[in-house]
Structures are given as C-alpha cells and as structure tokens.
Amino acid sequence: MQSLKYLYRIGSGPSSSHTMGPIAAAKRFIKENPDAEEYKVMLFGSLAKTGTGHMTDTALMRVFEGKKFTIEFDKDTPTDYHPNTMDFYAVKGDKTVKTRFYSIGGGEIIARGEQASEHAEIYPLNSFTEISKYCREKEIRLWQYVEEQEGEEIWDYLAEVWTVMQDAVKRGIQAEGTLHGGLGLQRKARYLFRQKHIDESEETKTNRLICAYAYAVSEENADGGLIVTAPTCGACGVLPAVLKYLQVKRNFTDEQILHGLAAASIVGNLIKTNASISGAECGCQAEIGTACAMAAAAAAELYELDLDQIEYAAEMSIEHHLGLTCDPIGGLVQIPCIERNAIAAMRALNAVNLADFLADSRKISFDMIVDTMYETGKDLKVIYRETAEGGMAKKYLTK
C-alpha cells in the first residue's frame, strides 16, 4: 500500500477526481513538455459528462493560464481503462506529443501503462487480516503500525491534515449564502450549528452537531474551499465531522485524534488498494462508504476498542452502503453529496456502538466486504457512476 500522504491530500474542492486529478495531470504534462506552442486537453467518460459541474474546465484553465490552450468534452467515446480518462496534447511545429492520464480517485493520477502501486508503496501488507495478525503478534495498535511503516515524521503531516480539517469546519459553520453552480442551494451548516431547541435532547444535539460539522466541510468543498480528501473531496466531510464532535464531546487530545486519523488511513488505503475510492468507477459506495468506514475506524481507535471491534465497525460501514449510486444533480458535488456526508457521519458512530457489543458474533470480514463492494460497483450501470445521467440527476432535470 501507498503512504497515507497519497490518501489524505490537501487541496481545493469540489472534486478530487475531477479537479485535483486533472490539475495534477496538467502540471505534470506541462513539466514534461514545457516548450509547447499549444496545448489541448480532451476529456472522456465521467470527466466529460460532469466536468462542467465539477469545475474541471475552470481548474485546467487556471493551470494553463498564459498559454495557448483548448479543452474539449467527448461524451461518446468509450473509455479504455478508467471512466476518468483524459488526453493531453502538446503541439510544437509539426510535432505533437500525446499522453493519456487516468484520474483514479482521491486526487491521484496515473499515465497509461503505469500502475498506482508503483507510487510510494511502503506498506508490505495488503489486507486487514494480515495487518491484524501482525499487530496482534507485536501487541501494537493500528496507529503504531502506521508509525512503524511511515516513520515518526508522519505525525507532522497528520497534524497538518487535522489543522486543515478543523479550519474547514470553522469556516463552514460561519459561512452563509448560496453555493455556486446554479442549483440555488443554501448553505445549512451555520443554521444547524446555531439552531438549538429549548427542549433539545442529548441525542438530538449529538446528531445536529455532527451534521453541522459534516455540512460545514462539504459546503466548503462544494464552493472550492481548502479541504482534505478523506478519501475524496466528495466524501471529505465525514471523517472531520466525527473527529471534531468526539474531541468536543469527549475532550480527546490532538495526539489521540492523530492516532484516529492513522487508524482510518489503514482502512482507506486497503479499500483504495484492493477496490476503489472512485465514484466514477464504483458509485458513491466507494466514496461515502469508504469515508464512513474510515470514520468508524477512527472513532473506534479513539475509544481504544480492540482490532476485532475496529474491523467490525469498518466492515458494517461498507456493508450498509453497498450499491449506493453516484448521481450528482447537474454534475455538482452538492445534491445528494453534502447530505450524504452528514448521514454517513452519524452512521459511523452507530457502527462503532454496535461493534462494541457484537464484534464477537460477526460473520463477514472487512476484506470480504471490500471485495464485495468492488464487484458490486463494477456491476452498477454506467449511468449510476458519476455521469449525472441516471437516478436523481435525471429525475431532477426532467421534473
């Protein structure tokens, strides 16, 4: 598996696959072809069908600013390897250089012929079963396994990740107004955070605050704000919402929060390695489902649950998102994306509570459910995999 630095990426929203990935591809291509007289980008698949709503064209224009540049959207040509496919052309005189890139999720890109596993692979074990066995034998926790493989300097990076997450929460619960994109969607985080009922129960308060934090980060992402992929931009509100709530509620230290982030990275990295975190490849189960599993693992680590309980909490989080489609209205990371972050954050804590009681009786392993999710995602019709051609996206635009 790769370093968690390739899972937790700090960048601007609204989409890791559709903005962060293309930006990375453009910067790499320009670096490899600095003397071109003209550049051209052709987007295919999901990038073409939802690129405008996801601000792909705007992001690329910023990278190519000051250069002769054109961008085209090919919505009809089938993709050969991944639905987020893009061709870059550099023209100089009568010579043209072409490179095909794939935006494979979480802001990561690979060129045709490359394998994602070639990039900074530092973890020797690639299943929860193997990692759990190793940790038991050495009597260490997941965060200690991360430190062992990444080195002590990883804590500085995770501290930066946590700072960015907290800043996104703070900005989001203070901001007002309408999100860009044309849907007229009002920001709701501030309202949720401040709207208290006189007879509000503790359970209602818990749900309200978790949702407020999740909305805050997700709305910041939708407006192009600075966030952390966890594992993607579209699902970036789940993990910080759970961690922020638990720190406020239970007074966990920042050091403990970083341990939670480390444990969550194992879950996210395993899914990324053995399945997918791309909505365009496997539907929203790959994004929100993974985010929910990561948040559950983080919370379970904060409560110092054992490895079986952590595994069960993460497994349930994936299992009960199986088949979740990715059907963003207008190709925007707004409806149903923002609301789903809030629901998944609440579900993560519910999974931890259930795992605390029932881990001994579980039948399904984390590795099995990850494989099931990947298979399910591949079986989803293309119109339900971030193309904005089916589901709510179709119904809303034709109503």
Secondary structure, 3 states (H helix, E strand, C coil): CECHHHCCCEEECCCHHHHHHHHHHHHHHHHHCCCCCEEEEEEEHHHHHHCCCCCHHHHHHHHCCCCCEEEEEECCCCCCCCCEEEEEEEEECCEEEEEEEEEEECCEEEECCCCHHHCCECCCCCCHHHHHHHHHHHCCCHHHHHHHHHCCCHHHHHHHHHHHHHHHHHHHHHCCCECCCCCCCECCHHHHHHCCCCCCCHHHHHHHHHHHHHHHHHHHHHCCCEEECCCCCCCCCHHHHHHHHHHHHHCCCHHHHHHHHHHHHHHHHHHHHHCCCCHHHHCHHHCHHHHHHHHHHHHHHHCCCCHHHHHHHHHHHHHCCCCCCECCHHHCCCCCHHHHHHHHHHHHHHHHHHHHHHHHHCCCCHHHHHHHHHHHHHHCCHHHECCCCCHHHHHHHHC
